[in-house]
C-alpha cells in the first residue's frame, strides 16, 4: 500500500521537515534567473548530476510488529543480502543503506502516523522497485 507523497523539499539548514512553499519559490527563482523552462532545467540538472528514481512503500503495523522490526533493524542491525555492494549504513533517521552505485534505501517509522515507510532511490525505476522488494521480503511485508 503506497500513497502519494506530500510535496516539498528538504533543504539543509532551513527546517527539519519538507517545505513545499519554499521549494516552489526556489523553482520560480530558478526560472526567473536562468530563463529556462522546467523541462530545460530538469535536463540540465540530470545531465550534470544524473537521474534518480524513487520507489516507495508504506504499510501499517501493530505494536508487536513494530517491536519486532525495531529489534531486527536497530538492535540486531540485520539487513537483507543485497546484490549491490553496500558502501555504508546509517541509523540516524531509520535504517538507511547507501550503495556503492550511488543509490540508497531507507526503512523508517513515520513520526506522524502508524506507518512503516520504505524509500529507495536508484538511477533506474526497475532497480529501485527490485531493491524495495528485497527489503520488503526480508521484513516479511
The first five atom37 places (N, CA, C, CB, O) and aatype in JSON, in Angstrom:
{
  "aatype": [20, 20, 20, 20, 20, 20, 20, 20, 20, 20, 20, 20, 20, 20, 20, 20, 20, 20, 20, 20, 20, 20, 20, 20, 20, 20, 20, 20, 20, 20, 20, 20, 20, 20, 20, 20, 20, 20, 20, 20, 20, 20, 20, 20, 20, 20, 20, 20, 20, 20, 20, 20, 20, 20, 20, 20, 20, 20, 20, 20, 20, 20, 20, 20, 20, 20, 20, 20, 20, 20, 20, 20, 20, 20, 20, 20, 20, 20, 20, 20, 20, 20, 20, 20, 20, 20, 20, 20, 20, 20, 20, 20, 20, 20, 20, 20, 20, 20, 20, 20, 20, 20, 20, 20, 20, 20, 20, 20, 20, 20, 20, 20, 20, 20, 20, 20, 20, 20, 20, 20, 20, 20, 20, 20, 20, 20, 20, 20, 20, 20, 20, 20, 20, 20, 20, 20, 20, 20, 20, 20, 20],
  "atom_mask": [
    [1, 1, 1, 1, 1],
    [1, 1, 1, 1, 1],
    [1, 1, 1, 1, 1],
    [1, 1, 1, 1, 1],
    [1, 1, 1, 1, 1],
    [1, 1, 1, 1, 1],
    [1, 1, 1, 1, 1],
    [1, 1, 1, 1, 1],
    [1, 1, 1, 1, 1],
    [1, 1, 1, 1, 1],
    [1, 1, 1, 1, 1],
    [1, 1, 1, 1, 1],
    [1, 1, 1, 1, 1],
    [1, 1, 1, 1, 1],
    [1, 1, 1, 1, 1],
    [1, 1, 1, 1, 1],
    [1, 1, 1, 1, 1],
    [1, 1, 1, 1, 1],
    [1, 1, 1, 1, 1],
    [1, 1, 1, 1, 1],
    [1, 1, 1, 1, 1],
    [1, 1, 1, 1, 1],
    [1, 1, 1, 1, 1],
    [1, 1, 1, 1, 1],
    [1, 1, 1, 1, 1],
    [1, 1, 1, 1, 1],
    [1, 1, 1, 1, 1],
    [1, 1, 1, 1, 1],
    [1, 1, 1, 1, 1],
    [1, 1, 1, 1, 1],
    [1, 1, 1, 1, 1],
    [1, 1, 1, 1, 1],
    [1, 1, 1, 1, 1],
    [1, 1, 1, 1, 1],
    [1, 1, 1, 1, 1],
    [1, 1, 1, 1, 1],
    [1, 1, 1, 1, 1],
    [1, 1, 1, 1, 1],
    [1, 1, 1, 1, 1],
    [1, 1, 1, 1, 1],
    [1, 1, 1, 1, 1],
    [1, 1, 1, 1, 1],
    [1, 1, 1, 1, 1],
    [1, 1, 1, 1, 1],
    [1, 1, 1, 1, 1],
    [1, 1, 1, 1, 1],
    [1, 1, 1, 1, 1],
    [1, 1, 1, 1, 1],
    [1, 1, 1, 1, 1],
    [1, 1, 1, 1, 1],
    [1, 1, 1, 1, 1],
    [1, 1, 1, 1, 1],
    [1, 1, 1, 1, 1],
    [1, 1, 1, 1, 1],
    [1, 1, 1, 1, 1],
    [1, 1, 1, 1, 1],
    [1, 1, 1, 1, 1],
    [1, 1, 1, 1, 1],
    [1, 1, 1, 1, 1],
    [1, 1, 1, 1, 1],
    [1, 1, 1, 1, 1],
    [1, 1, 1, 1, 1],
    [1, 1, 1, 1, 1],
    [1, 1, 1, 1, 1],
    [1, 1, 1, 1, 1],
    [1, 1, 1, 1, 1],
    [1, 1, 1, 1, 1],
    [1, 1, 1, 1, 1],
    [1, 1, 1, 1, 1],
    [1, 1, 1, 1, 1],
    [1, 1, 1, 1, 1],
    [1, 1, 1, 1, 1],
    [1, 1, 1, 1, 1],
    [1, 1, 1, 1, 1],
    [1, 1, 1, 1, 1],
    [1, 1, 1, 1, 1],
    [1, 1, 1, 1, 1],
    [1, 1, 1, 1, 1],
    [1, 1, 1, 1, 1],
    [1, 1, 1, 1, 1],
    [1, 1, 1, 1, 1],
    [1, 1, 1, 1, 1],
    [1, 1, 1, 1, 1],
    [1, 1, 1, 1, 1],
    [1, 1, 1, 1, 1],
    [1, 1, 1, 1, 1],
    [1, 1, 1, 1, 1],
    [1, 1, 1, 1, 1],
    [1, 1, 1, 1, 1],
    [1, 1, 1, 1, 1],
    [1, 1, 1, 1, 1],
    [1, 1, 1, 1, 1],
    [1, 1, 1, 1, 1],
    [1, 1, 1, 1, 1],
    [1, 1, 1, 1, 1],
    [1, 1, 1, 1, 1],
    [1, 1, 1, 1, 1],
    [1, 1, 1, 1, 1],
    [1, 1, 1, 1, 1],
    [1, 1, 1, 1, 1],
    [1, 1, 1, 1, 1],
    [1, 1, 1, 1, 1],
    [1, 1, 1, 1, 1],
    [1, 1, 1, 1, 1],
    [1, 1, 1, 1, 1],
    [1, 1, 1, 1, 1],
    [1, 1, 1, 1, 1],
    [1, 1, 1, 1, 1],
    [1, 1, 1, 1, 1],
    [1, 1, 1, 1, 1],
    [1, 1, 1, 1, 1],
    [1, 1, 1, 1, 1],
    [1, 1, 1, 1, 1],
    [1, 1, 1, 1, 1],
    [1, 1, 1, 1, 1],
    [1, 1, 1, 1, 1],
    [1, 1, 1, 1, 1],
    [1, 1, 1, 1, 1],
    [1, 1, 1, 1, 1],
    [1, 1, 1, 1, 1],
    [1, 1, 1, 1, 1],
    [1, 1, 1, 1, 1],
    [1, 1, 1, 1, 1],
    [1, 1, 1, 1, 1],
    [1, 1, 1, 1, 1],
    [1, 1, 1, 1, 1],
    [1, 1, 1, 1, 1],
    [1, 1, 1, 1, 1],
    [1, 1, 1, 1, 1],
    [1, 1, 1, 1, 1],
    [1, 1, 1, 1, 1],
    [1, 1, 1, 1, 1],
    [1, 1, 1, 1, 1],
    [1, 1, 1, 1, 1],
    [1, 1, 1, 1, 1],
    [1, 1, 1, 1, 1],
    [1, 1, 1, 1, 1],
    [1, 1, 1, 1, 1],
    [1, 1, 1, 1, 1],
    [1, 1, 1, 1, 1],
    [1, 1, 1, 1, 1]
  ],
  "atom_positions": [
    [[0.86, -1.17, 0.0], [0.0, 0.0, 0.0], [0.9, 1.22, 0.0], [-0.97, 0.0, 1.22], [1.74, 1.36, 0.88]],
    [[0.72, 2.08, -0.95], [1.53, 3.28, -1.06], [0.63, 4.44, -1.39], [2.64, 3.12, -2.11], [-0.33, 4.3, -2.15]],
    [[0.92, 5.58, -0.82], [0.13, 6.75, -1.12], [1.04, 7.81, -1.7], [-0.6, 7.26, 0.13], [2.26, 7.75, -1.53]],
    [[0.46, 8.78, -2.37], [1.25, 9.83, -2.99], [1.97, 10.63, -1.91], [0.36, 10.76, -3.86], [1.37, 10.97, -0.89]],
    [[3.24, 10.94, -2.14], [3.98, 11.71, -1.15], [3.52, 13.16, -1.14], [5.48, 11.63, -1.42], [2.98, 13.67, -2.13]],
    [[3.73, 13.81, -0.02], [3.42, 15.23, 0.05], [4.48, 16.01, -0.71], [3.32, 15.71, 1.52], [5.63, 15.58, -0.81]],
    [[4.1, 17.14, -1.24], [5.05, 17.97, -1.98], [5.99, 18.66, -1.02], [4.32, 19.0, -2.85], [5.63, 18.92, 0.13]],
    [[7.16, 18.95, -1.47], [8.08, 19.68, -0.62], [9.5, 19.29, -0.89], [7.77, 19.46, 0.81], [9.78, 18.35, -1.65]],
    [[10.37, 20.0, -0.29], [11.79, 19.83, -0.49], [12.46, 20.02, 0.86], [12.34, 20.83, -1.55], [12.11, 20.92, 1.61]],
    [[13.41, 19.17, 1.16], [14.18, 19.32, 2.39], [15.48, 20.03, 2.04], [14.44, 17.95, 3.07], [16.21, 19.58, 1.16]],
    [[15.76, 21.11, 2.72], [16.95, 21.91, 2.43], [17.78, 22.03, 3.7], [16.57, 23.32, 1.88], [17.31, 22.54, 4.72]],
    [[19.02, 21.56, 3.62], [19.91, 21.57, 4.77], [20.02, 22.99, 5.33], [21.3, 21.03, 4.38], [20.29, 23.94, 4.59]],
    [[19.83, 23.13, 6.64], [19.96, 24.42, 7.3], [18.7, 25.26, 7.3], [21.04, 25.18, 6.66], [18.68, 26.34, 7.89]],
    [[17.62, 24.78, 6.62], [16.38, 25.56, 6.56], [15.46, 25.17, 7.72], [15.65, 25.36, 5.2], [15.37, 25.89, 8.71]],
    [[14.79, 24.03, 7.61], [13.97, 23.47, 8.68], [14.16, 21.96, 8.65], [12.46, 23.87, 8.52], [14.73, 21.43, 7.69]],
    [[13.69, 21.27, 9.67], [13.89, 19.82, 9.72], [12.97, 19.05, 8.78], [13.69, 19.34, 11.13], [13.3, 17.93, 8.4]],
    [[11.83, 19.62, 8.41], [10.88, 18.92, 7.54], [10.9, 19.47, 6.13], [9.49, 19.02, 8.11], [11.73, 20.31, 5.78]],
    [[9.95, 18.99, 5.33], [9.85, 19.46, 3.95], [9.07, 20.78, 3.92], [9.16, 18.4, 3.05], [8.22, 21.02, 4.78]],
    [[9.36, 21.61, 2.94], [8.72, 22.9, 2.8], [8.32, 23.09, 1.35], [9.65, 24.05, 3.29], [9.15, 23.45, 0.52]],
    [[7.04, 22.86, 1.03], [6.55, 22.97, -0.34], [6.53, 24.4, -0.86], [5.18, 22.4, -0.42], [6.82, 24.63, -2.03]],
    [[6.19, 25.36, 0.0], [6.14, 26.76, -0.44], [7.54, 27.25, -0.78], [5.51, 27.66, 0.65], [7.73, 27.92, -1.79]],
    [[8.52, 26.93, 0.06], [9.9, 27.34, -0.2], [10.42, 26.67, -1.46], [10.8, 27.0, 1.01], [11.12, 27.31, -2.25]],
    [[10.09, 25.39, -1.66], [10.52, 24.68, -2.87], [9.95, 25.35, -4.11], [10.07, 23.2, -2.82], [10.66, 25.52, -5.11]],
    [[8.68, 25.73, -4.06], [8.06, 26.42, -5.2], [8.72, 27.76, -5.47], [6.56, 26.62, -4.95], [8.94, 28.13, -6.63]],
    [[9.04, 28.49, -4.41], [9.72, 29.78, -4.58], [11.1, 29.6, -5.21], [9.84, 30.5, -3.22], [11.51, 30.41, -6.04]],
    [[11.82, 28.55, -4.82], [13.13, 28.3, -5.41], [13.03, 27.97, -6.9], [13.83, 27.16, -4.68], [13.85, 28.41, -7.7]],
    [[12.02, 27.19, -7.26], [11.83, 26.86, -8.68], [11.48, 28.13, -9.47], [10.71, 25.78, -8.86], [12.0, 28.34, -10.56]],
    [[10.61, 28.97, -8.92], [10.26, 30.23, -9.59], [11.51, 31.09, -9.77], [9.17, 31.0, -8.79], [11.69, 31.73, -10.81]],
    [[12.36, 31.12, -8.75], [13.61, 31.89, -8.85], [14.53, 31.31, -9.92], [14.33, 31.93, -7.48], [15.15, 32.05, -10.68]],
    [[14.63, 29.98, -9.98], [15.49, 29.34, -10.99], [15.01, 29.69, -12.4], [15.51, 27.81, -10.8], [15.82, 29.97, -13.28]],
    [[13.7, 29.67, -12.61], [13.14, 30.0, -13.93], [13.43, 31.46, -14.26], [11.61, 29.73, -13.96], [13.8, 31.79, -15.39]],
    [[13.26, 32.33, -13.28], [13.48, 33.76, -13.5], [14.94, 34.07, -13.81], [13.03, 34.54, -12.27], [15.23, 34.84, -14.73]],
    [[15.85, 33.49, -13.05], [17.28, 33.79, -13.22], [17.84, 33.16, -14.49], [18.07, 33.29, -12.01], [18.59, 33.81, -15.22]],
    [[17.49, 31.9, -14.76], [18.08, 31.2, -15.9], [17.33, 31.42, -17.21], [18.14, 29.72, -15.61], [17.88, 31.23, -18.29]],
    [[16.06, 31.83, -17.1], [15.18, 31.98, -18.27], [14.96, 30.64, -19.0], [15.77, 33.01, -19.25], [14.69, 30.61, -20.2]],
    [[15.09, 29.53, -18.25], [14.83, 28.21, -18.79], [13.47, 27.73, -18.33], [15.94, 27.21, -18.37], [12.96, 28.17, -17.3]],
    [[12.89, 26.81, -19.1], [11.64, 26.18, -18.68], [11.97, 25.07, -17.67], [10.85, 25.6, -19.92], [13.14, 24.7, -17.52]],
    [[10.96, 24.55, -17.01], [11.19, 23.46, -16.06], [11.79, 22.24, -16.76], [9.87, 23.07, -15.36], [12.74, 21.66, -16.24]],
    [[11.26, 21.81, -17.93], [11.9, 20.67, -18.62], [13.37, 20.95, -18.98], [11.12, 20.32, -19.88], [14.2, 20.04, -18.92]],
    [[13.69, 22.17, -19.36], [15.08, 22.5, -19.67], [15.96, 22.43, -18.42], [15.17, 23.91, -20.3], [17.09, 21.94, -18.47]],
    [[15.44, 22.92, -17.31], [16.18, 22.85, -16.05], [16.41, 21.39, -15.64], [15.43, 23.6, -14.93], [17.5, 21.02, -15.21]],
    [[15.38, 20.57, -15.79], [15.5, 19.15, -15.44], [16.56, 18.46, -16.29], [14.14, 18.44, -15.6], [17.37, 17.7, -15.78]],
    [[16.54, 18.73, -17.59], [17.53, 18.14, -18.49], [18.95, 18.57, -18.1], [17.24, 18.56, -19.96], [19.88, 17.76, -18.11]],
    [[19.1, 19.84, -17.75], [20.41, 20.35, -17.34], [20.88, 19.71, -16.03], [20.35, 21.88, -17.18], [22.04, 19.31, -15.91]],
    [[20.0, 19.61, -15.07], [20.35, 19.01, -13.77], [20.69, 17.54, -13.94], [19.18, 19.18, -12.76], [21.69, 17.07, -13.38]],
    [[19.87, 16.8, -14.71], [20.15, 15.38, -14.91], [21.43, 15.17, -15.71], [18.98, 14.71, -15.63], [22.14, 14.19, -15.49]],
    [[21.73, 16.08, -16.62], [22.99, 15.99, -17.37], [24.2, 16.17, -16.48], [23.02, 17.02, -18.47], [25.23, 15.55, -16.69]],
    [[24.07, 17.03, -15.49], [25.19, 17.3, -14.58], [25.3, 16.28, -13.45], [25.05, 18.68, -14.0], [26.4, 15.88, -13.07]],
    [[24.15, 15.86, -12.89], [24.17, 15.02, -11.7], [23.63, 13.61, -11.9], [23.39, 15.69, -10.62], [23.72, 12.79, -10.99]],
    [[23.07, 13.31, -13.07], [22.48, 12.01, -13.3], [21.01, 11.99, -12.92], [23.23, 10.94, -12.53], [20.48, 12.96, -12.38]],
    [[20.37, 10.89, -13.22], [18.93, 10.73, -12.98], [18.74, 9.85, -11.74], [18.22, 10.1, -14.22], [19.49, 8.9, -11.52]],
    [[17.74, 10.18, -10.96], [17.4, 9.36, -9.8], [15.9, 9.1, -9.8], [17.85, 10.05, -8.47], [15.1, 10.01, -10.07]],
    [[15.52, 7.86, -9.51], [14.11, 7.48, -9.48], [13.82, 6.9, -8.11], [13.78, 6.44, -10.62], [14.62, 6.14, -7.56]],
    [[12.68, 7.27, -7.56], [12.31, 6.84, -6.21], [11.2, 5.79, -6.27], [11.86, 8.04, -5.36], [10.23, 5.94, -7.0]],
    [[11.37, 4.73, -5.49], [10.3, 3.76, -5.25], [9.91, 3.9, -3.78], [10.76, 2.27, -5.6], [10.77, 4.12, -2.92]],
    [[8.63, 3.78, -3.49], [8.15, 3.95, -2.12], [7.18, 2.83, -1.76], [7.46, 5.32, -1.94], [6.47, 2.29, -2.61]],
    [[7.17, 2.49, -0.47], [6.22, 1.52, 0.06], [5.89, 1.92, 1.48], [6.8, 0.05, 0.0], [6.79, 2.16, 2.28]],
    [[4.61, 1.99, 1.81], [4.12, 2.29, 3.16], [3.24, 1.15, 3.62], [3.35, 3.65, 3.2], [2.5, 0.57, 2.82]],
    [[3.29, 0.83, 4.9], [2.38, -0.17, 5.45], [2.09, 0.14, 6.91], [2.97, -1.6, 5.3], [2.95, 0.65, 7.64]],
    [[0.87, -0.16, 7.33], [0.5, -0.02, 8.74], [1.04, -1.22, 9.49], [-1.04, 0.1, 8.92], [1.34, -2.25, 8.89]],
    [[1.17, -1.1, 10.79], [1.74, -2.17, 11.6], [1.12, -2.17, 12.99], [3.26, -2.03, 11.7], [0.58, -1.16, 13.44]],
    [[1.2, -3.31, 13.64], [0.78, -3.41, 15.04], [1.97, -3.07, 15.92], [0.22, -4.86, 15.37], [3.11, -3.01, 15.45]],
    [[1.71, -2.85, 17.18], [2.81, -2.56, 18.12], [3.78, -3.74, 18.21], [2.25, -2.23, 19.52], [4.99, -3.55, 18.36]],
    [[3.24, -4.96, 18.13], [4.09, -6.15, 18.17], [5.03, -6.19, 16.96], [3.24, -7.44, 18.22], [6.22, -6.47, 17.1]],
    [[4.49, -5.92, 15.78], [5.31, -5.9, 14.57], [6.35, -4.79, 14.66], [4.43, -5.7, 13.3], [7.5, -4.98, 14.27]],
    [[5.95, -3.64, 15.18], [6.9, -2.52, 15.33], [8.06, -2.93, 16.23], [6.18, -1.27, 15.91], [9.22, -2.67, 15.9]],
    [[7.77, -3.57, 17.36], [8.83, -4.02, 18.27], [9.76, -5.01, 17.57], [8.22, -4.66, 19.54], [10.98, -4.92, 17.7]],
    [[9.16, -5.95, 16.84], [9.98, -6.95, 16.13], [10.88, -6.3, 15.09], [9.07, -7.99, 15.46], [12.06, -6.65, 14.98]],
    [[10.34, -5.36, 14.33], [11.13, -4.69, 13.31], [12.22, -3.81, 13.92], [10.23, -3.85, 12.4], [13.34, -3.74, 13.41]],
    [[11.89, -3.14, 15.02], [12.9, -2.33, 15.71], [14.04, -3.2, 16.21], [12.27, -1.56, 16.88], [15.21, -2.84, 16.09]],
    [[13.71, -4.36, 16.77], [14.74, -5.28, 17.25], [15.61, -5.77, 16.1], [14.1, -6.48, 17.97], [16.84, -5.76, 16.19]],
    [[14.97, -6.19, 15.02], [15.7, -6.71, 13.86], [16.64, -5.66, 13.25], [14.72, -7.2, 12.81], [17.82, -5.93, 13.04]],
    [[16.09, -4.47, 12.97], [16.85, -3.45, 12.25], [17.79, -2.63, 13.13], [15.91, -2.52, 11.55], [18.94, -2.38, 12.76]],
    [[17.31, -2.22, 14.3], [18.05, -1.24, 15.09], [18.84, -1.82, 16.26], [17.12, -0.23, 15.61], [19.82, -1.22, 16.7]],
    [[18.44, -2.98, 16.76], [19.22, -3.62, 17.82], [20.18, -4.65, 17.25], [18.28, -4.27, 18.85], [21.38, -4.61, 17.52]],
    [[19.64, -5.59, 16.47], [20.49, -6.63, 15.87], [21.18, -6.16, 14.6], [19.67, -7.87, 15.56], [22.14, -6.78, 14.13]],
    [[20.69, -5.06, 14.03], [21.25, -4.45, 12.81], [21.38, -5.46, 11.67], [22.62, -3.85, 13.1], [22.39, -5.53, 10.97]],
    [[20.3, -6.23, 11.5], [20.24, -7.21, 10.42], [19.74, -6.54, 9.15], [19.34, -8.41, 10.8], [18.89, -5.66, 9.2]],
    [[20.27, -6.96, 8.02], [19.87, -6.46, 6.71], [19.76, -7.62, 5.73], [20.87, -5.41, 6.2], [20.37, -8.67, 5.93]],
    [[19.0, -7.42, 4.68], [18.95, -8.49, 3.66], [20.27, -8.57, 2.91], [17.78, -8.24, 2.66], [21.1, -7.67, 2.99]],
    [[20.44, -9.65, 2.19], [21.6, -9.81, 1.3], [21.29, -9.06, 0.01], [21.91, -11.32, 1.03], [20.49, -9.52, -0.8]],
    [[21.92, -7.92, -0.19], [21.74, -7.16, -1.42], [22.77, -7.62, -2.44], [21.86, -5.63, -1.16], [23.88, -8.0, -2.07]],
    [[22.39, -7.59, -3.71], [23.34, -7.96, -4.75], [24.09, -6.74, -5.3], [22.63, -8.68, -5.89], [24.8, -6.84, -6.3]],
    [[23.93, -5.61, -4.64], [24.67, -4.39, -4.96], [25.59, -4.13, -3.77], [23.69, -3.15, -5.25], [25.13, -4.19, -2.63]],
    [[26.86, -3.84, -4.01], [27.75, -3.6, -2.87], [27.28, -2.43, -2.0], [29.17, -3.32, -3.37], [26.91, -1.37, -2.51]],
    [[27.3, -2.64, -0.69], [26.89, -1.62, 0.28], [28.11, -0.79, 0.65], [26.26, -2.27, 1.55], [29.18, -1.32, 0.96]],
    [[27.94, 0.53, 0.61], [29.01, 1.45, 0.99], [29.0, 1.71, 2.5], [28.87, 2.78, 0.23], [30.04, 1.65, 3.16]],
    [[27.79, 1.98, 3.04], [27.67, 2.24, 4.48], [26.2, 2.16, 4.89], [28.26, 3.63, 4.85], [25.31, 2.19, 4.04]],
    [[25.97, 2.05, 6.2], [24.63, 2.04, 6.76], [24.57, 3.12, 7.83], [24.26, 0.63, 7.35], [25.48, 3.24, 8.65]],
    [[23.49, 3.9, 7.82], [23.32, 4.99, 8.76], [22.01, 4.76, 9.53], [23.31, 6.38, 8.04], [21.0, 4.41, 8.93]],
    [[22.04, 4.95, 10.85], [20.87, 4.71, 11.69], [20.33, 5.99, 12.32], [21.2, 3.7, 12.77], [19.62, 5.92, 13.32]],
    [[20.66, 7.16, 11.78], [20.22, 8.42, 12.38], [18.72, 8.66, 12.26], [20.95, 9.56, 11.76], [18.09, 9.1, 13.22]],
    [[18.13, 8.38, 11.1], [16.7, 8.6, 10.89], [16.1, 7.37, 10.25], [16.45, 9.86, 10.02], [15.6, 7.43, 9.12]],
    [[16.14, 6.26, 10.95], [15.73, 4.99, 10.38], [16.96, 4.18, 10.06], [14.85, 5.2, 9.12], [18.04, 4.42, 10.61]],
    [[16.82, 3.22, 9.19], [17.93, 2.38, 8.75], [18.16, 2.68, 7.27], [17.63, 0.83, 8.99], [17.39, 2.23, 6.42]],
    [[19.2, 3.44, 6.96], [19.46, 3.87, 5.59], [20.73, 3.2, 5.08], [19.59, 5.4, 5.5], [21.81, 3.34, 5.66]],
    [[20.58, 2.45, 3.98], [21.68, 1.73, 3.37], [22.1, 2.49, 2.12], [21.28, 0.25, 3.03], [21.3, 2.73, 1.21]],
    [[23.37, 2.87, 2.08], [23.94, 3.54, 0.91], [24.7, 2.5, 0.09], [24.88, 4.73, 1.33], [25.52, 1.75, 0.61]],
    [[24.42, 2.47, -1.21], [25.08, 1.53, -2.1], [26.23, 2.19, -2.85], [24.07, 0.94, -3.09], [26.23, 3.41, -3.04]],
    [[27.19, 1.4, -3.27], [28.35, 1.93, -3.99], [27.98, 2.54, -5.33], [29.36, 0.84, -4.19], [28.74, 3.34, -5.87]],
    [[26.82, 2.17, -5.89], [26.4, 2.73, -7.18], [25.75, 4.1, -7.04], [25.44, 1.77, -7.86], [25.28, 4.66, -8.03]],
    [[25.71, 4.64, -5.82], [25.1, 5.95, -5.58], [23.66, 5.89, -5.13], [25.19, 6.77, -6.82], [23.11, 6.91, -4.7]],
    [[23.03, 4.73, -5.21], [21.65, 4.58, -4.76], [21.57, 4.36, -3.26], [20.98, 3.42, -5.49], [22.59, 4.21, -2.59]],
    [[20.36, 4.33, -2.73], [20.15, 4.09, -1.31], [18.74, 3.58, -1.06], [20.41, 5.37, -0.49], [17.85, 3.71, -1.91]],
    [[18.55, 2.98, 0.12], [17.23, 2.58, 0.59], [17.15, 2.9, 2.08], [16.96, 1.04, 0.32], [18.12, 2.73, 2.81]],
    [[15.99, 3.36, 2.51], [15.78, 3.65, 3.93], [14.48, 3.0, 4.39], [15.76, 5.18, 4.19], [13.49, 2.99, 3.67]],
    [[14.52, 2.47, 5.61], [13.33, 1.95, 6.29], [13.19, 2.8, 7.55], [13.45, 0.39, 6.62], [14.12, 2.89, 8.35]],
    [[12.03, 3.41, 7.7], [11.82, 4.25, 8.88], [10.35, 4.25, 9.29], [12.3, 5.69, 8.61], [9.46, 4.05, 8.46]],
    [[10.13, 4.48, 10.56], [8.78, 4.62, 11.07], [8.37, 6.08, 10.91], [8.68, 4.16, 12.56], [9.16, 6.99, 11.19]],
    [[7.14, 6.3, 10.45], [6.64, 7.66, 10.32], [6.58, 8.3, 11.7], [5.24, 7.67, 9.65], [6.28, 7.64, 12.7]],
    [[6.86, 9.57, 11.75], [6.77, 10.3, 13.0], [5.38, 10.85, 13.26], [7.75, 11.41, 13.03], [5.13, 11.38, 14.34]],
    [[4.47, 10.74, 12.28], [3.15, 11.35, 12.41], [1.99, 10.37, 12.33], [2.98, 12.38, 11.37], [0.86, 10.71, 12.69]],
    [[2.25, 9.15, 11.85], [1.18, 8.16, 11.74], [1.76, 6.77, 11.88], [0.42, 8.31, 10.4], [2.96, 6.58, 11.72]],
    [[0.91, 5.76, 12.19], [1.43, 4.4, 12.4], [1.77, 3.7, 11.08], [0.42, 3.56, 13.19], [1.09, 2.76, 10.67]],
    [[2.81, 4.18, 10.42], [3.25, 3.61, 9.15], [4.74, 3.31, 9.19], [2.93, 4.56, 8.0], [5.53, 4.05, 9.77]],
    [[5.08, 2.21, 8.55], [6.48, 1.92, 8.25], [6.67, 2.34, 6.8], [6.85, 0.39, 8.5], [5.88, 1.97, 5.93]],
    [[7.71, 3.1, 6.55], [7.95, 3.61, 5.2], [9.28, 3.08, 4.67], [7.93, 5.15, 5.18], [10.28, 3.03, 5.39]],
    [[9.25, 2.7, 3.42], [10.47, 2.3, 2.72], [10.59, 3.19, 1.5], [10.44, 0.77, 2.32], [9.67, 3.29, 0.69]],
    [[11.74, 3.83, 1.37], [12.05, 4.66, 0.21], [13.34, 4.13, -0.39], [12.17, 6.18, 0.59], [14.28, 3.82, 0.33]],
    [[13.39, 4.04, -1.7], [14.59, 3.59, -2.38], [14.84, 4.49, -3.58], [14.48, 2.1, -2.81], [13.93, 4.75, -4.37]],
    [[16.07, 4.97, -3.71], [16.43, 5.8, -4.84], [17.55, 5.15, -5.63], [16.84, 7.21, -4.38], [18.6, 4.81, -5.08]],
    [[17.3, 4.97, -6.91], [18.27, 4.38, -7.83], [18.23, 5.15, -9.13], [17.99, 2.87, -8.06], [17.37, 6.01, -9.32]],
    [[19.13, 4.84, -10.03], [19.15, 5.51, -11.33], [18.09, 4.94, -12.27], [20.52, 5.39, -11.96], [17.82, 5.53, -13.31]],
    [[17.5, 3.81, -11.92], [16.55, 3.13, -12.78], [15.34, 2.72, -11.96], [17.21, 1.89, -13.45], [15.48, 2.23, -10.84]],
    [[14.14, 2.91, -12.5], [12.91, 2.6, -11.77], [12.79, 1.12, -11.42], [11.71, 3.03, -12.59], [12.4, 0.79, -10.3]],
    [[13.12, 0.25, -12.35], [13.03, -1.19, -12.07], [13.99, -1.61, -10.96], [13.33, -2.0, -13.34], [13.66, -2.45, -10.13]],
    [[15.17, -1.02, -10.96], [16.14, -1.32, -9.91], [15.64, -0.84, -8.55], [17.5, -0.69, -10.23], [15.79, -1.54, -7.55]],
    [[15.05, 0.35, -8.5], [14.5, 0.87, -7.24], [13.38, -0.03, -6.73], [13.98, 2.32, -7.44], [13.31, -0.32, -5.54]],
    [[12.5, -0.46, -7.62], [11.41, -1.36, -7.23], [11.95, -2.71, -6.76], [10.43, -1.56, -8.4], [11.46, -3.28, -5.79]],
    [[12.95, -3.21, -7.46], [13.53, -4.52, -7.11], [14.18, -4.49, -5.73], [14.56, -4.95, -8.16], [13.97, -5.39, -4.92]],
    [[14.96, -3.46, -5.45], [15.64, -3.35, -4.15], [14.61, -3.14, -3.04], [16.67, -2.19, -4.16], [14.77, -3.66, -1.94]],
    [[13.56, -2.39, -3.33], [12.47, -2.21, -2.36], [11.84, -3.56, -2.03], [11.4, -1.23, -2.9], [11.55, -3.85, -0.87]],
    [[11.63, -4.38, -3.05], [11.04, -5.71, -2.84], [11.97, -6.61, -2.03], [10.7, -6.37, -4.19], [11.5, -7.41, -1.22]],
    [[13.27, -6.5, -2.25], [14.24, -7.28, -1.45], [14.05, -6.94, 0.03], [15.71, -6.98, -1.9], [14.01, -7.84, 0.88]],
    [[13.94, -5.64, 0.34], [13.77, -5.21, 1.73], [12.41, -5.66, 2.26], [13.91, -3.67, 1.84], [12.32, -6.12, 3.4]],
    [[11.36, -5.52, 1.47], [10.03, -5.94, 1.91], [10.01, -7.42, 2.25], [8.98, -5.63, 0.82], [9.48, -7.81, 3.29]],
    [[10.57, -8.24, 1.4], [10.59, -9.7, 1.67], [11.37, -9.99, 2.94], [11.19, -10.48, 0.48], [10.96, -10.83, 3.74]],
    [[12.5, -9.32, 3.12], [13.32, -9.53, 4.3], [12.52, -9.18, 5.57], [14.63, -8.67, 4.23], [12.61, -9.87, 6.58]],
    [[11.74, -8.11, 5.49], [10.95, -7.67, 6.65], [9.62, -8.4, 6.78], [10.7, -6.19, 6.58], [8.89, -8.18, 7.75]],
    [[9.3, -9.27, 5.82], [8.05, -10.01, 5.85], [6.84, -9.15, 5.48], [7.85, -10.6, 7.21], [5.74, -9.37, 5.98]],
    [[7.06, -8.18, 4.61], [5.99, -7.28, 4.2], [5.61, -7.54, 2.77], [6.39, -5.82, 4.38], [4.72, -6.88, 2.24]]
  ]
}
